């Protein structure tokens, strides 16, 4: 039996988040909501966050789109829960750098499942799919800090 390649592992992680999305749903109580779409491929995402005392207590998403778009939203909501808004914005920056093909120090800033999306950089047309939910997070986080 041959060893599973890193690309195969990453594909499995992406498909797991796509088929069994984490945090899919709606936050009912006083949340920040950002709706974005990618008109070139039809992906639509609505990201909601409940932020208390500068910390993301809860993050959820609703949407429709390709496996990369929805898996990325699932991974993102998992990663930001419990982070401060500033930490979440730093994570958005690191993710954006990774999507641009830059090397990220995962020792200093572990990306866990999110690292599986690194392979998307080989397909420039799909980068917008992977970053859609992250752009919604960034917009919502910045709006929340402006409204403090």
Secondary structure, DSSP 8 states (H G I E B T S, - for coil): -----HHHHHHHHHHHHHHT-TTBS---SS-EEEEEEETTTTEEEEEEEEEETTEEEEEEEEEE--HHHHHHHHHHHHHHTT-BHHHHHHHHHHHHHHHTT----TTTS--GGGGGGGGGGGSHHHHHHHHHHHHHHHHHHHHHHHT-
